[in-house]
């Protein structure tokens, strides 16, 4: 299935594809398009839109798109819950100190954006960051 979001990804537009492929739709094709084309692309291609104005899954009730996906798909993995708090702080500027790790994740996202990579290449290179964050979150859950 195709999933579509805004081009030039930052935190939520990398974290969400990680979550989508890890838990929701392992064969997902992630497509990045200009902001004003997300909804039209979704309609035309039968894609699921995320992290864009008017998207099916986006920021809601103070939650970032990653948290919205966790809630909507009833993802009950405690480690993903830990990740969701970190991603929230990295993505929602007024909550930048939500966790001690949030500012670091935001810095990593901004650093990748500054490399000037093609969106798909950035996704490919950045997904292992979320694999590592998930492994860390699993360890946090086990230690609790």
C-alpha positions as CSV (number, residue, x, y, z in Angstrom):
1,X,0.0,0.0,0.0
2,X,1.2,3.6,-0.7
3,X,1.5,6.1,2.2
4,X,2.0,9.7,1.3
5,X,3.3,12.7,3.2
6,X,5.1,16.1,2.7
7,X,8.5,16.2,1.1
8,X,11.7,17.2,3.0
9,X,11.1,14.9,6.0
10,X,12.0,15.8,9.5
11,X,11.2,13.8,12.7
12,X,7.6,12.8,12.2
13,X,8.0,12.0,8.5
14,X,10.8,9.6,9.3
15,X,9.4,8.2,12.6
16,X,6.0,7.5,11.0
17,X,7.4,5.4,8.1
18,X,9.5,3.5,10.6
19,X,6.3,2.7,12.6
20,X,4.2,2.0,9.5
21,X,6.8,-0.5,8.1
22,X,7.6,-2.0,11.6
23,X,4.1,-2.6,12.8
24,X,1.3,-1.5,10.5
25,X,2.2,-2.3,6.9
26,X,5.6,-4.0,6.4
27,X,5.3,-3.6,2.6
28,X,4.4,0.1,2.7
29,X,5.7,2.3,-0.1
30,X,6.4,5.7,1.4
31,X,5.9,8.6,-1.1
32,X,7.0,12.2,-0.4
33,X,5.3,15.0,-2.4
34,X,5.0,18.8,-2.2
35,X,2.8,19.9,0.8
36,X,0.0,21.1,-1.4
37,X,-0.1,17.8,-3.4
38,X,-0.5,15.3,-0.5
39,X,-4.3,15.0,-0.4
40,X,-4.7,15.0,-4.2
41,X,-2.0,12.3,-4.5
42,X,-3.7,10.2,-1.8
43,X,-7.1,10.5,-3.6
44,X,-5.6,9.8,-7.1
45,X,-3.4,6.9,-6.0
46,X,-5.5,5.4,-3.2
47,X,-2.7,6.2,-0.8
48,X,-3.0,6.8,2.9
49,X,-2.0,10.3,3.9
50,X,0.0,11.2,7.0
51,X,1.7,14.2,8.7
52,X,0.2,16.8,6.4
53,X,-2.6,19.3,6.8
54,X,-5.9,17.5,6.3
55,X,-4.2,14.1,6.2
56,X,-5.9,11.0,7.5
57,X,-3.2,10.6,10.2
58,X,-1.7,13.8,11.4
59,X,-1.3,15.9,14.5
60,X,-4.4,15.7,16.7
61,X,-5.3,16.8,20.2
62,X,-1.7,17.9,21.0
63,X,-0.3,14.7,19.7
64,X,2.2,14.3,16.8
65,X,1.5,12.1,13.9
66,X,3.5,9.2,15.3
67,X,1.4,9.3,18.5
68,X,-1.8,9.4,16.3
69,X,-0.8,6.3,14.5
70,X,0.0,4.5,17.7
71,X,-3.4,5.4,19.1
72,X,-5.4,4.7,15.9
73,X,-3.8,1.3,15.3
74,X,-4.0,0.4,19.0
75,X,-0.3,-0.3,19.2
76,X,0.2,-1.7,22.6
77,X,4.0,-2.2,22.7
78,X,5.4,-0.4,25.8
79,X,8.7,0.3,24.0
80,X,6.9,2.1,21.2
81,X,5.1,4.1,23.9
82,X,8.5,5.2,25.2
83,X,9.5,6.1,21.6
84,X,6.3,8.0,21.2
85,X,7.2,10.4,24.1
86,X,10.7,10.9,22.6
87,X,9.3,11.6,19.1
88,X,6.7,13.9,20.5
89,X,9.3,16.1,22.2
90,X,11.5,16.1,19.0
91,X,8.5,17.0,16.8
92,X,6.4,19.4,18.9
93,X,8.5,22.5,19.6
94,X,6.6,23.6,22.7
95,X,7.3,20.2,24.2
96,X,11.0,19.9,23.3
97,X,11.9,18.9,26.8
98,X,9.3,16.1,27.0
99,X,12.1,13.6,27.5
100,X,15.9,14.0,27.9
101,X,16.3,12.3,24.5
102,X,13.9,14.5,22.5
103,X,16.3,17.3,21.7
104,X,19.0,14.9,20.6
105,X,16.5,13.2,18.2
106,X,15.5,16.6,16.9
107,X,19.2,17.5,16.3
108,X,19.7,14.2,14.4
109,X,16.6,14.9,12.2
110,X,17.8,18.4,11.5
111,X,21.3,17.2,10.7
112,X,20.0,14.7,8.2
113,X,17.8,17.4,6.6
114,X,20.9,19.6,6.3
115,X,22.7,16.9,4.3
116,X,20.6,17.8,1.3
117,X,19.8,14.2,0.4
118,X,16.9,13.0,-1.8
119,X,13.9,12.2,0.5
120,X,14.0,8.5,-0.2
121,X,17.8,8.3,0.5
122,X,17.3,10.3,3.7
123,X,14.6,7.8,4.8
124,X,16.8,4.8,4.0
125,X,19.7,6.2,6.0
126,X,17.7,7.5,8.9
127,X,15.5,4.4,9.6
128,X,18.3,2.7,11.5
129,X,18.3,5.6,14.0
130,X,14.7,4.5,14.9
131,X,15.8,0.8,15.0
132,X,18.4,1.9,17.6
133,X,15.9,4.1,19.5
134,X,13.5,1.2,19.6
135,X,16.2,-1.2,21.0
136,X,17.0,1.5,23.6
137,X,13.3,1.8,24.5
138,X,13.0,-2.0,24.8
139,X,15.9,-2.0,27.3
140,X,14.3,0.9,29.2
141,X,11.0,-1.1,29.5
142,X,12.9,-4.3,30.6
143,X,14.8,-2.3,33.2
144,X,11.6,-0.6,34.7
